[in-house]
Amino acid sequence: MTDPSTSPATATIRPRRNLRWILVGVLAICLGGLGSAVLYSSVANATSVLKVNRTIYRGEVIGPADLGPVSLGTHLGVETVPAERAAELIGRTALLDLPGGSLVTPGSVGEPELRPGFSRLGLKLNPGQVPVSALPTGTPVALVPITATNDGNAAGATYRATVAVAPAQLPDGSTSLEVVVADAVSDPVARLAAAGRLVVVKRAR
């Protein structure tokens, strides 16, 4: 009779490997490597382009603080302007509304367009001669002369205009405003503006 104490050692039991979890692990490693490669490629191919720091309305002049650089990766099909060209755009005009945070496109900034038969005038207005509410570019306004009681020639004259550049407050408390008017009335409007005799009335769009 065999003594149980002298029987061969029990064979070591090997754990069973779950093939499904092995495949999941291999797949995770592959995806991680692919993601790293894509991220590296995106960073390596990133370019510095121009974005809009604040909302710029059509007709406004671009200032030094209005544009800034942003790093952009692969952007197939998206037209942009390189950041190193920022100095070329300063002093030029927004040809369409540029929302803050958007990218600058080649056709969005250029020289202002003026239709034949119209003139663009700069006005300097005293407090009370321009509405305190917003007058964005494109707003229709009426330019009403301030007339004396004995000034019958100008009485009742009102000139139609469109805001070309939104009002800006000047250090002396006055307001600057650029408008577009018909050529036929540009001279009298300029003379009235120089004399400080114009009031801007906001019209409905």
Residue pairs with C-beta under 8 A, 6 or more apart in sequence:
41 74
42 73
42 74
43 73
45 73
45 74
46 71
46 72
46 73
47 71
47 72
47 80
47 82
48 69
48 70
48 71
48 72
48 82
48 83
48 84
49 69
49 70
49 72
49 80
49 81
49 82
49 83
49 103
49 104
50 67
50 68
50 69
50 70
50 80
50 81
50 82
50 83
50 85
50 86
50 89
50 103
50 104
51 67
51 68
51 69
51 70
51 101
51 102
51 103
51 104
52 66
52 67
52 98
52 99
52 100
52 101
52 102
52 103
52 104
53 65
53 66
53 67
53 68
53 100
54 66
54 100
55 97
55 98
55 99
55 100
56 62
56 66
56 94
56 97
56 98
57 94
57 97
57 98
57 136
57 137
57 138
57 166
58 94
58 95
58 96
58 97
58 137
58 138
59 93
59 94
59 112
59 137
59 138
59 163
59 164
59 165
59 178
60 93
60 94
60 137
60 165
60 166
61 91
61 92
61 93
61 94
61 165
62 89
62 90
62 91
62 92
62 93
62 94
62 109
63 90
64 90
67 86
67 89
67 90
67 104
69 83
69 86
70 83
70 103
72 80
72 103
78 103
79 105
79 106
79 107
80 103
80 104
80 105
81 89
81 103
81 104
81 105
81 106
81 109
89 104
89 109
92 109
92 110
92 111
93 109
93 110
93 111
93 112
94 108
94 109
95 107
95 108
95 109
95 110
95 112
95 113
96 108
97 137
98 104
98 108
112 120
112 164
114 120
114 180
117 182
117 183
118 180
118 181
118 182
118 183
119 180
119 181
119 182
119 183
119 186
120 164
120 178
120 179
120 180
121 178
121 179
121 180
121 181
121 186
121 189
121 190
121 193
122 176
122 177
122 178
123 176
123 177
123 178
123 179
123 193
123 198
123 200
124 170
124 174
124 175
124 176
124 193
124 196
125 167
125 174
125 175
125 176
125 177
125 196
125 198
125 200
126 173
126 174
126 175
126 196
127 173
127 174
127 175
128 199
129 146
129 175
129 196
129 198
129 199
129 200
130 167
130 175
130 177
130 199
130 200
131 200
131 201
131 202
133 202
134 166
135 141
135 163
135 166
135 167
135 177
135 200
135 202
136 163
136 166
137 163
137 164
137 165
137 166
138 162
138 163
138 205
139 162
139 163
139 202
139 203
139 205
140 160
140 161
140 162
140 163
140 203
140 204
140 205
141 160
141 161
141 162
141 163
141 179
141 200
141 201
141 202
141 203
142 158
142 159
142 160
142 161
142 200
142 201
142 203
143 158
143 159
143 160
143 161
143 179
143 181
143 189
143 192
143 198
143 199
143 200
143 201
144 158
144 159
144 198
144 199
144 200
144 201
145 154
145 157
145 158
145 192
145 197
145 198
145 199
146 196
146 197
146 198
146 199
147 154
147 155
147 197
154 192
157 188
159 181
159 185
159 188
159 189
160 181
160 182
161 179
161 180
161 181
161 189
162 179
162 180
163 177
163 178
163 179
164 178
164 179
164 180
165 177
165 178
166 177
167 175
167 176
167 177
168 175
168 176
168 177
169 175
170 176
177 200
181 189
189 198
192 198
